[in-house]
Amino acid sequence: MLEGKDIVFVSGVDWRSNPSSQIQISLRLGKHNRVLFVNPAVSILTPIKAVIKGTGYYIPPHKQLSGNITILAPRLLPFKDSRFGNRFSRGLRIRQIKDAMRELNFKDPILIVGGARPETLGHLGEKLSVYHCNDDYSAGTEYMGVPYDWLIKREREVLSKVDLVMVVSPRLLEKKSVEHGNVFCVPTGCDAAHFEKAADGKVNLPPEIASIKRPIIGFMGHINNRIDFDLIYDLATLRPNWSFIFIGGPQPTVDKVKLKRLESLDNIHMLGFKPKEVLPDYVRAFDVCLIPYADDEFNRSCSPIKLYEYLATGKPTVSIPIPALEEFKELIYLASGGEEFLDQIERALSESDKELQVVRMSVARQNDWNARAELYSDIIQRCLENK
């Protein structure tokens, strides 16, 4: 494990969001190193707009500490989307990061950029630069609601500047190795000990899920267009005696028409966002866990964190056939299309192999975030030694 280094992680996610790979890796690097975690920048007008719209908005402190980790929330001026505003905002963000580094006395930092974020590369005196790539952005512009050409240009700029690329799946490894000569795969992981709590059948279920009839086919995660809503609608229509539970909040770009159509069914239950702390209490009620993503290039390139979290519960999982899941095919059920999903869910519901549950939980422990951070750290260490 890296020790005694200064690390700047320019992230694509907010520190307060559900812990993704960027946050999980930062947390563990922060045990032996100093980490400056840079949130996505926020316009100074955002809170005012929220008040006008009547929506709640929390703007984080400019800097806050969490052990060896300092979280920086850069402020931007309005009009950042204009040509001049964008250029000015880049400079302003870099200045705020440099000021924080100066206060922390950071020297020769390792710079990690989460996502296609080229702005800071080459400007922070970094000793080593890393591109943390957890999605196939070229295939996901529709999901993210951004122009294709704009995003591809940004990612190519990142790839042309960084020393090292970290990807999360075999498919991304194959793709990015064509564009960069130093690419490594560090899959996503899970907090295995936390999700193992879902295997404890002696704990009372939350009332809102305890009253739902079994069997329960469950999903946890963001409610967005990665989900095959048509597939779920067909499954729920063909099996009205099954209850389909969704734990997670709808994303702004979700197809509201398809979501509303799904919610019109009596056996569909949208329970909304739940904090990570209580997720095992809800997943405990699942008889079968689902990864019902649309079978497209963006999803085929992913490494779903929820797969490892599901494994940690010991419960059976039915998923579309994602390449990153191939090594777990003996522990889960893979399905393409509605008929196969029905058949595989039936198989999962009739599962009686207790040993299989134990094996799943053991595999989740072997693939937890601590193991991932060790691998991540070792790769960076080797690259530092070779520079």
DRENMAR-702684 format. One record per residue (C-alpha): residue number from 1; x, y, z. Coordinates in steps of 0.5 Angstrom, whole numbers, plus 2048, in hexadecimal, padded with zeros to 3 digits. Each point is the difference from the previous one (the first is absolute). Example, Ala and Ser with C-alpha at 12.3 -4.5 7.8 and 13.67 -1.06 7.14 Angstrom:
// DRENMAR-702684
+-----+-----+-----+-----+
|   k |   X |   Y |   Z |
+-----+-----+-----+-----+
|   1 | 819 | 7F7 | 810 |
|   2 | 802 | 807 | 7FE |
+-----+-----+-----+-----+
***
This chain:
// DRENMAR-702684
+-----+-----+-----+-----+
|   k |   X |   Y |   Z |
+-----+-----+-----+-----+
|   1 | 800 | 800 | 800 |
|   2 | 802 | 807 | 7FE |
|   3 | 803 | 804 | 806 |
|   4 | 801 | 807 | 802 |
|   5 | 7FE | 803 | 7F9 |
|   6 | 7FC | 806 | 7FE |
|   7 | 7FA | 7FE | 7FC |
|   8 | 7FB | 805 | 7FC |
|   9 | 7FA | 7FC | 7FE |
|  10 | 7FC | 805 | 7FB |
|  11 | 7FA | 7FC | 801 |
|  12 | 7F9 | 800 | 7FB |
|  13 | 7FC | 7FE | 807 |
|  14 | 7FE | 804 | 806 |
|  15 | 803 | 7FD | 806 |
|  16 | 7F9 | 800 | 803 |
|  17 | 7FE | 7FC | 7FB |
|  18 | 7FF | 7F8 | 801 |
|  19 | 807 | 7FE | 800 |
|  20 | 802 | 7FE | 7F9 |
|  21 | 807 | 7FD | 7FE |
|  22 | 803 | 807 | 800 |
|  23 | 7FE | 801 | 807 |
|  24 | 802 | 7F9 | 803 |
|  25 | 807 | 800 | 7FD |
|  26 | 801 | 807 | 803 |
|  27 | 7FE | 7FE | 806 |
|  28 | 805 | 7FA | 801 |
|  29 | 805 | 804 | 7FD |
|  30 | 7FF | 805 | 805 |
|  31 | 802 | 7FB | 805 |
|  32 | 807 | 801 | 7FF |
|  33 | 801 | 806 | 7FB |
|  34 | 7FD | 807 | 800 |
|  35 | 7FA | 801 | 7FB |
|  36 | 7FD | 806 | 7FE |
|  37 | 7FA | 7FE | 7FD |
|  38 | 7FD | 805 | 7FB |
|  39 | 7F8 | 800 | 7FF |
|  40 | 7FD | 802 | 7FA |
|  41 | 800 | 808 | 7FF |
|  42 | 7FA | 804 | 803 |
|  43 | 7FD | 807 | 7FD |
|  44 | 7FF | 805 | 805 |
|  45 | 7F9 | 801 | 7FD |
|  46 | 7FE | 7F9 | 801 |
|  47 | 7FD | 801 | 807 |
|  48 | 7FD | 806 | 7FE |
|  49 | 7FC | 7FC | 7FA |
|  50 | 7FE | 7FB | 805 |
|  51 | 7FD | 805 | 804 |
|  52 | 7FC | 803 | 7FA |
|  53 | 7FE | 7F9 | 7FE |
|  54 | 7FE | 7FE | 807 |
|  55 | 804 | 7FA | 800 |
|  56 | 805 | 7FE | 806 |
|  57 | 808 | 801 | 7FF |
|  58 | 806 | 7FF | 804 |
|  59 | 806 | 803 | 7FE |
|  60 | 806 | 7FD | 803 |
|  61 | 805 | 804 | 804 |
|  62 | 806 | 802 | 7FC |
|  63 | 805 | 7FC | 803 |
|  64 | 7FE | 7FA | 806 |
|  65 | 805 | 7FB | 803 |
|  66 | 7FF | 7F8 | 801 |
|  67 | 806 | 7FD | 803 |
|  68 | 805 | 801 | 7FB |
|  69 | 7FB | 802 | 7FB |
|  70 | 7FF | 807 | 7FE |
|  71 | 7F9 | 801 | 7FC |
|  72 | 801 | 806 | 7FB |
|  73 | 7F9 | 803 | 7FD |
|  74 | 802 | 805 | 7FB |
|  75 | 7FC | 806 | 7FE |
|  76 | 7FF | 803 | 7F9 |
|  77 | 7FD | 806 | 7FE |
|  78 | 7FA | 800 | 7FB |
|  79 | 800 | 7FF | 7F9 |
|  80 | 805 | 7FB | 800 |
|  81 | 7FD | 7FD | 7FA |
|  82 | 802 | 805 | 7FB |
|  83 | 807 | 800 | 7FD |
|  84 | 803 | 806 | 804 |
|  85 | 7FC | 7FD | 806 |
|  86 | 803 | 7F9 | 7FF |
|  87 | 807 | 803 | 800 |
|  88 | 7FF | 804 | 806 |
|  89 | 7FD | 7FA | 804 |
|  90 | 806 | 7FC | 7FE |
|  91 | 805 | 805 | 803 |
|  92 | 7FC | 801 | 806 |
|  93 | 7FF | 7F9 | 802 |
|  94 | 807 | 7FF | 7FF |
|  95 | 802 | 806 | 804 |
|  96 | 7FC | 7FD | 806 |
|  97 | 803 | 7F9 | 7FF |
|  98 | 807 | 803 | 801 |
|  99 | 7FE | 805 | 806 |
| 100 | 7FD | 7F9 | 803 |
| 101 | 807 | 7FD | 7FE |
| 102 | 804 | 805 | 803 |
| 103 | 7FC | 801 | 807 |
| 104 | 801 | 7F8 | 800 |
| 105 | 808 | 801 | 7FE |
| 106 | 7FF | 7FA | 7FB |
| 107 | 806 | 7FF | 7FC |
| 108 | 800 | 7FC | 7F9 |
| 109 | 7F9 | 7FD | 801 |
| 110 | 7FD | 7FA | 7FC |
| 111 | 7FB | 803 | 7FC |
| 112 | 7FA | 7FB | 7FF |
| 113 | 7FA | 803 | 7FB |
| 114 | 7F9 | 7FC | 801 |
| 115 | 7FD | 800 | 7F9 |
| 116 | 801 | 805 | 7FA |
| 117 | 803 | 806 | 804 |
| 118 | 806 | 802 | 7FC |
| 119 | 800 | 807 | 803 |
| 120 | 805 | 7FF | 806 |
| 121 | 805 | 7FC | 7FC |
| 122 | 807 | 803 | 800 |
| 123 | 7FE | 806 | 804 |
| 124 | 801 | 7FD | 807 |
| 125 | 808 | 7FE | 800 |
| 126 | 7FE | 7F9 | 800 |
| 127 | 805 | 7FA | 801 |
| 128 | 7FB | 7FB | 7FD |
| 129 | 7F9 | 801 | 7FC |
| 130 | 7FB | 7FB | 800 |
| 131 | 7F9 | 7FF | 7FC |
| 132 | 7FB | 7FD | 805 |
| 133 | 7FB | 7FD | 7FA |
| 134 | 7FA | 7FC | 803 |
| 135 | 7FC | 801 | 7FA |
| 136 | 800 | 7FF | 7F9 |
| 137 | 7FE | 808 | 7FF |
| 138 | 800 | 7FF | 7F8 |
| 139 | 7FA | 7FC | 801 |
| 140 | 7FD | 803 | 805 |
| 141 | 7FF | 807 | 7FE |
| 142 | 7F8 | 7FF | 7FF |
| 143 | 800 | 7FE | 808 |
| 144 | 804 | 806 | 802 |
| 145 | 7FC | 805 | 7FC |
| 146 | 806 | 803 | 7FD |
| 147 | 803 | 801 | 7F8 |
| 148 | 804 | 7FA | 7FE |
| 149 | 805 | 804 | 7FC |
| 150 | 801 | 805 | 806 |
| 151 | 801 | 7FA | 805 |
| 152 | 805 | 7FC | 7FB |
| 153 | 804 | 806 | 7FF |
| 154 | 801 | 800 | 807 |
| 155 | 801 | 7F9 | 801 |
| 156 | 806 | 800 | 7FB |
| 157 | 803 | 806 | 803 |
| 158 | 800 | 7FC | 807 |
| 159 | 803 | 7FA | 7FC |
| 160 | 805 | 804 | 7FD |
| 161 | 803 | 803 | 806 |
| 162 | 800 | 7FB | 806 |
| 163 | 805 | 7FB | 802 |
| 164 | 7FC | 7FB | 802 |
| 165 | 7F8 | 7FD | 7FE |
| 166 | 7FC | 7FC | 805 |
| 167 | 7FA | 7FD | 7FE |
| 168 | 7FB | 7FC | 803 |
| 169 | 7FE | 7FA | 7FB |
| 170 | 803 | 7FB | 7FB |
| 171 | 7FC | 804 | 7FA |
| 172 | 803 | 807 | 802 |
| 173 | 807 | 7FD | 801 |
| 174 | 800 | 7FD | 7F9 |
| 175 | 7FD | 807 | 7FD |
| 176 | 805 | 805 | 804 |
| 177 | 806 | 7FC | 7FE |
| 178 | 7FF | 802 | 7F9 |
| 179 | 800 | 807 | 802 |
| 180 | 806 | 800 | 806 |
| 181 | 806 | 7FB | 801 |
| 182 | 7FF | 800 | 808 |
| 183 | 7F9 | 7FD | 801 |
| 184 | 7FE | 7FC | 806 |
| 185 | 7FA | 7FD | 803 |
| 186 | 7FE | 801 | 807 |
| 187 | 7F8 | 7FD | 800 |
| 188 | 7FB | 803 | 805 |
| 189 | 7FF | 7FD | 807 |
| 190 | 7FC | 800 | 806 |
| 191 | 7FF | 801 | 807 |
| 192 | 7FF | 7F9 | 802 |
| 193 | 800 | 800 | 807 |
| 194 | 7FA | 805 | 800 |
| 195 | 7FC | 7FD | 7FB |
| 196 | 801 | 7F9 | 803 |
| 197 | 7FB | 803 | 805 |
| 198 | 7FA | 7FE | 7FB |
| 199 | 801 | 7F9 | 801 |
| 200 | 7FE | 801 | 808 |
| 201 | 7F9 | 7FD | 800 |
| 202 | 7FF | 802 | 807 |
| 203 | 800 | 807 | 7FF |
| 204 | 7F9 | 804 | 7FF |
| 205 | 7FF | 803 | 7F9 |
| 206 | 7FE | 807 | 7FF |
| 207 | 7F8 | 800 | 800 |
| 208 | 7FF | 803 | 7F9 |
| 209 | 804 | 7FA | 7FD |
| 210 | 7FD | 7FB | 805 |
| 211 | 7F9 | 801 | 7FE |
| 212 | 801 | 7FE | 7F9 |
| 213 | 7FF | 7F9 | 7FE |
| 214 | 805 | 7FB | 7FE |
| 215 | 803 | 7FE | 7FB |
| 216 | 804 | 806 | 800 |
| 217 | 805 | 802 | 7FA |
| 218 | 804 | 806 | 802 |
| 219 | 805 | 805 | 7FD |
| 220 | 804 | 805 | 803 |
| 221 | 803 | 806 | 7FD |
| 222 | 7FF | 806 | 7FC |
| 223 | 7F9 | 800 | 7FC |
| 224 | 802 | 802 | 7F9 |
| 225 | 800 | 7FE | 7F9 |
| 226 | 805 | 7FB | 801 |
| 227 | 7FB | 7FC | 802 |
| 228 | 7FC | 7FC | 7FB |
| 229 | 7F9 | 803 | 802 |
| 230 | 7FC | 7FC | 7FB |
| 231 | 803 | 7F9 | 802 |
| 232 | 7FE | 802 | 807 |
| 233 | 7F9 | 802 | 7FE |
| 234 | 7FF | 7F9 | 7FC |
| 235 | 803 | 7FC | 806 |
| 236 | 7FB | 803 | 805 |
| 237 | 7FA | 800 | 7FB |
| 238 | 802 | 7F8 | 7FF |
| 239 | 801 | 7FF | 807 |
| 240 | 7FB | 804 | 804 |
| 241 | 801 | 7FC | 806 |
| 242 | 807 | 802 | 801 |
| 243 | 802 | 806 | 803 |
| 244 | 805 | 805 | 7FD |
| 245 | 804 | 805 | 804 |
| 246 | 804 | 805 | 7FE |
| 247 | 805 | 804 | 806 |
| 248 | 803 | 806 | 7FD |
| 249 | 7FE | 807 | 7FE |
| 250 | 7FE | 802 | 7F8 |
| 251 | 805 | 804 | 7FD |
| 252 | 7FF | 806 | 7FC |
| 253 | 800 | 7FD | 7F9 |
| 254 | 7FC | 7FA | 801 |
| 255 | 7FB | 7FF | 7FB |
| 256 | 7FA | 802 | 804 |
| 257 | 7FB | 7FD | 7FB |
| 258 | 803 | 7F9 | 801 |
| 259 | 800 | 801 | 808 |
| 260 | 7F9 | 802 | 801 |
| 261 | 7FE | 7FA | 7FB |
| 262 | 804 | 7FC | 805 |
| 263 | 7FD | 803 | 806 |
| 264 | 7F9 | 7FF | 7FE |
| 265 | 801 | 7F8 | 801 |
| 266 | 7FD | 7FE | 807 |
| 267 | 806 | 7FB | 801 |
| 268 | 805 | 806 | 7FF |
| 269 | 803 | 803 | 806 |
| 270 | 804 | 806 | 800 |
| 271 | 803 | 801 | 807 |
| 272 | 805 | 806 | 7FE |
| 273 | 807 | 802 | 802 |
| 274 | 802 | 7FD | 807 |
| 275 | 807 | 801 | 803 |
| 276 | 805 | 7FB | 800 |
| 277 | 800 | 7FF | 807 |
| 278 | 7F9 | 7FD | 7FF |
| 279 | 800 | 7FC | 7FA |
| 280 | 802 | 7F9 | 803 |
| 281 | 7F9 | 801 | 804 |
| 282 | 7FC | 801 | 7F9 |
| 283 | 805 | 7FB | 7FC |
| 284 | 7FE | 7FB | 805 |
| 285 | 7F9 | 7FF | 7FE |
| 286 | 802 | 7FE | 7F9 |
| 287 | 7FF | 7F9 | 7FD |
| 288 | 804 | 802 | 7FA |
| 289 | 804 | 806 | 7FE |
| 290 | 800 | 803 | 7F9 |
| 291 | 805 | 803 | 7FB |
| 292 | 7FB | 802 | 7FB |
| 293 | 804 | 804 | 7FC |
| 294 | 7FF | 802 | 7F8 |
| 295 | 804 | 7FB | 7FC |
| 296 | 804 | 806 | 7FD |
| 297 | 808 | 802 | 7FF |
| 298 | 800 | 804 | 806 |
| 299 | 7FD | 7FB | 805 |
| 300 | 805 | 7FA | 7FD |
| 301 | 806 | 805 | 801 |
| 302 | 7FE | 800 | 808 |
| 303 | 802 | 7FD | 806 |
| 304 | 7FA | 801 | 805 |
| 305 | 801 | 801 | 807 |
| 306 | 7F9 | 7FD | 802 |
| 307 | 803 | 7F9 | 7FD |
| 308 | 805 | 800 | 806 |
| 309 | 7FB | 802 | 805 |
| 310 | 7FB | 7FB | 7FE |
| 311 | 805 | 7FB | 800 |
| 312 | 801 | 802 | 807 |
| 313 | 7F9 | 7FF | 802 |
| 314 | 801 | 7F9 | 7FE |
| 315 | 7F9 | 801 | 7FC |
| 316 | 7FF | 7FD | 7F9 |
| 317 | 801 | 806 | 7FA |
| 318 | 7FD | 800 | 7F9 |
| 319 | 804 | 804 | 7FB |
| 320 | 801 | 802 | 7F9 |
| 321 | 806 | 7FD | 7FD |
| 322 | 806 | 805 | 802 |
| 323 | 807 | 7FE | 7FE |
| 324 | 802 | 802 | 807 |
| 325 | 7FC | 7FB | 803 |
| 326 | 802 | 7FA | 7FC |
| 327 | 805 | 7FE | 806 |
| 328 | 7FA | 7FF | 804 |
| 329 | 7FB | 7FC | 7FC |
| 330 | 800 | 7FA | 804 |
| 331 | 7FD | 805 | 806 |
| 332 | 7FB | 804 | 7FC |
| 333 | 7FB | 7FF | 7FB |
| 334 | 801 | 803 | 7F9 |
| 335 | 7FA | 802 | 7FC |
| 336 | 7FF | 803 | 7F9 |
| 337 | 7F9 | 802 | 7FF |
| 338 | 7F9 | 800 | 803 |
| 339 | 7FF | 7F8 | 800 |
| 340 | 807 | 7FF | 802 |
| 341 | 7FF | 804 | 806 |
| 342 | 7FA | 7FD | 802 |
| 343 | 803 | 7F9 | 800 |
| 344 | 806 | 802 | 804 |
| 345 | 7FC | 804 | 805 |
| 346 | 7FC | 7FA | 801 |
| 347 | 807 | 7FC | 801 |
| 348 | 802 | 805 | 805 |
| 349 | 7FA | 7FF | 804 |
| 350 | 800 | 7F9 | 800 |
| 351 | 808 | 800 | 802 |
| 352 | 801 | 7FC | 806 |
| 353 | 808 | 7FF | 800 |
| 354 | 802 | 803 | 807 |
| 355 | 807 | 7FF | 7FE |
| 356 | 7FF | 805 | 7FA |
| 357 | 7FE | 805 | 805 |
| 358 | 806 | 7FF | 804 |
| 359 | 805 | 800 | 7FA |
| 360 | 7FD | 807 | 7FD |
| 361 | 801 | 803 | 807 |
| 362 | 807 | 7FE | 800 |
| 363 | 801 | 802 | 7F8 |
| 364 | 7FE | 807 | 802 |
| 365 | 805 | 801 | 806 |
| 366 | 805 | 7FE | 7FB |
| 367 | 7FE | 806 | 7FC |
| 368 | 7FF | 805 | 805 |
| 369 | 802 | 807 | 7FF |
| 370 | 806 | 7FF | 805 |
| 371 | 803 | 7FB | 7FB |
| 372 | 7FE | 804 | 7FA |
| 373 | 804 | 806 | 803 |
| 374 | 806 | 7FC | 801 |
| 375 | 800 | 7FE | 7F9 |
| 376 | 7FF | 807 | 7FE |
| 377 | 806 | 803 | 805 |
| 378 | 805 | 7FA | 7FD |
| 379 | 7FF | 802 | 7F9 |
| 380 | 801 | 808 | 801 |
| 381 | 806 | 7FE | 805 |
| 382 | 803 | 7FC | 7FA |
| 383 | 7FF | 805 | 7FB |
| 384 | 803 | 805 | 805 |
| 385 | 806 | 7FC | 800 |
| 386 | 801 | 7FF | 7F8 |
| 387 | 7FF | 808 | 7FF |
+-----+-----+-----+-----+
***
